[in-house]
Amino acid sequence: MNPLRLAGVAEVAELLGVSRQQVHRLASREDFPAPVANLVAGRVWLLVEVEQWGREHAGRRPGRPETPKPT
């Protein structure tokens, strides 16, 4: 059995490599997956749909550039 995998704002942010604030901006786009639920704690998405969206938009993700790590 394939378990239903859900993701909140923090998980989506980590998956896409953006801030939580950027997830809220992305969620307002027409091409971003619709949440499956709006809970008191926030929106929840199907992880598989967000992963697919991320693959389709790889390299085109808006947000802050990655901060170089000190060596």
ZADO-1210 file (C-alpha; in nm, 4 decimals, padded with zeros to 6 digits):
<atoms>
<atom x="00.0000" y="00.0000" z="00.0000" code="MET" pos="1"/>
<atom x="00.1287" y="00.3470" z="-00.0917" code="ASN" pos="2"/>
<atom x="00.0715" y="00.5824" z="00.2036" code="PRO" pos="3"/>
<atom x="-00.0752" y="00.9247" z="00.1395" code="LEU" pos="4"/>
<atom x="00.2141" y="01.1679" z="00.1799" code="ARG" pos="5"/>
<atom x="00.1195" y="01.5198" z="00.2816" code="LEU" pos="6"/>
<atom x="00.3291" y="01.8333" z="00.3167" code="ALA" pos="7"/>
<atom x="00.2749" y="02.1598" z="00.4987" code="GLY" pos="8"/>
<atom x="00.4395" y="02.4918" z="00.4252" code="VAL" pos="9"/>
<atom x="00.7664" y="02.3993" z="00.6027" code="ALA" pos="10"/>
<atom x="00.8010" y="02.0707" z="00.4129" code="GLU" pos="11"/>
<atom x="00.7210" y="02.2345" z="00.0784" code="VAL" pos="12"/>
<atom x="00.9767" y="02.5083" z="00.1506" code="ALA" pos="13"/>
<atom x="01.2463" y="02.2512" z="00.2265" code="GLU" pos="14"/>
<atom x="01.1591" y="02.0406" z="-00.0775" code="LEU" pos="15"/>
<atom x="01.1722" y="02.3388" z="-00.3159" code="LEU" pos="16"/>
<atom x="01.4650" y="02.5114" z="-00.1470" code="GLY" pos="17"/>
<atom x="01.2745" y="02.8327" z="-00.0758" code="VAL" pos="18"/>
<atom x="01.1551" y="03.0183" z="00.2328" code="SER" pos="19"/>
<atom x="00.8155" y="02.9571" z="00.3921" code="ARG" pos="20"/>
<atom x="00.7158" y="03.3067" z="00.2813" code="GLN" pos="21"/>
<atom x="00.8025" y="03.2126" z="-00.0766" code="GLN" pos="22"/>
<atom x="00.5798" y="02.9039" z="-00.0502" code="VAL" pos="23"/>
<atom x="00.2872" y="03.1337" z="00.0313" code="HIS" pos="24"/>
<atom x="00.3691" y="03.3394" z="-00.2803" code="ARG" pos="25"/>
<atom x="00.4044" y="03.0272" z="-00.4956" code="LEU" pos="26"/>
<atom x="00.0739" y="02.8930" z="-00.3647" code="ALA" pos="27"/>
<atom x="-00.1049" y="03.1954" z="-00.5111" code="SER" pos="28"/>
<atom x="00.0155" y="03.1060" z="-00.8625" code="ARG" pos="29"/>
<atom x="-00.2368" y="02.9415" z="-01.0923" code="GLU" pos="30"/>
<atom x="00.0093" y="02.6669" z="-01.1908" code="ASP" pos="31"/>
<atom x="00.0960" y="02.5651" z="-00.8329" code="PHE" pos="32"/>
<atom x="-00.0894" y="02.2595" z="-00.6978" code="PRO" pos="33"/>
<atom x="-00.4024" y="02.3347" z="-00.4982" code="ALA" pos="34"/>
<atom x="-00.3873" y="02.2396" z="-00.1317" code="PRO" pos="35"/>
<atom x="-00.5886" y="01.9325" z="-00.0359" code="VAL" pos="36"/>
<atom x="-00.6839" y="02.0937" z="00.2962" code="ALA" pos="37"/>
<atom x="-00.6783" y="02.4285" z="00.4716" code="ASN" pos="38"/>
<atom x="-00.6226" y="02.3573" z="00.8400" code="LEU" pos="39"/>
<atom x="-00.5917" y="02.5949" z="01.1328" code="VAL" pos="40"/>
<atom x="-00.2184" y="02.5188" z="01.1192" code="ALA" pos="41"/>
<atom x="-00.2052" y="02.6085" z="00.7483" code="GLY" pos="42"/>
<atom x="-00.2409" y="02.4598" z="00.4042" code="ARG" pos="43"/>
<atom x="-00.1549" y="02.0984" z="00.3232" code="VAL" pos="44"/>
<atom x="-00.0546" y="01.9641" z="-00.0182" code="TRP" pos="45"/>
<atom x="-00.0074" y="01.6203" z="-00.1666" code="LEU" pos="46"/>
<atom x="00.3686" y="01.5766" z="-00.1684" code="LEU" pos="47"/>
<atom x="00.3663" y="01.3977" z="-00.5046" code="VAL" pos="48"/>
<atom x="00.1977" y="01.6988" z="-00.6695" code="GLU" pos="49"/>
<atom x="00.4488" y="01.9457" z="-00.5238" code="VAL" pos="50"/>
<atom x="00.7388" y="01.7192" z="-00.6267" code="GLU" pos="51"/>
<atom x="00.6032" y="01.7071" z="-00.9821" code="GLN" pos="52"/>
<atom x="00.5615" y="02.0852" z="-00.9907" code="TRP" pos="53"/>
<atom x="00.9167" y="02.1256" z="-00.8626" code="GLY" pos="54"/>
<atom x="01.0554" y="01.8998" z="-01.1373" code="ARG" pos="55"/>
<atom x="00.8640" y="02.0931" z="-01.4045" code="GLU" pos="56"/>
<atom x="00.9947" y="02.4251" z="-01.2734" code="HIS" pos="57"/>
<atom x="01.3499" y="02.3195" z="-01.1829" code="ALA" pos="58"/>
<atom x="01.5975" y="02.5986" z="-01.2449" code="GLY" pos="59"/>
<atom x="01.3166" y="02.8529" z="-01.2689" code="ARG" pos="60"/>
<atom x="01.2308" y="02.8729" z="-00.9007" code="ARG" pos="61"/>
<atom x="01.1981" y="03.2250" z="-00.7703" code="PRO" pos="62"/>
<atom x="01.3494" y="03.3207" z="-00.4391" code="GLY" pos="63"/>
<atom x="01.6691" y="03.4253" z="-00.2788" code="ARG" pos="64"/>
<atom x="01.9917" y="03.2861" z="-00.4257" code="PRO" pos="65"/>
<atom x="02.1584" y="03.0256" z="-00.2107" code="GLU" pos="66"/>
<atom x="02.4032" y="03.1704" z="00.0426" code="THR" pos="67"/>
<atom x="02.7545" y="03.0294" z="-00.0069" code="PRO" pos="68"/>
<atom x="02.8738" y="02.8251" z="00.2881" code="LYS" pos="69"/>
<atom x="03.1994" y="02.9387" z="00.4508" code="PRO" pos="70"/>
<atom x="03.4965" y="02.7160" z="00.3802" code="THR" pos="71"/>
</atoms>
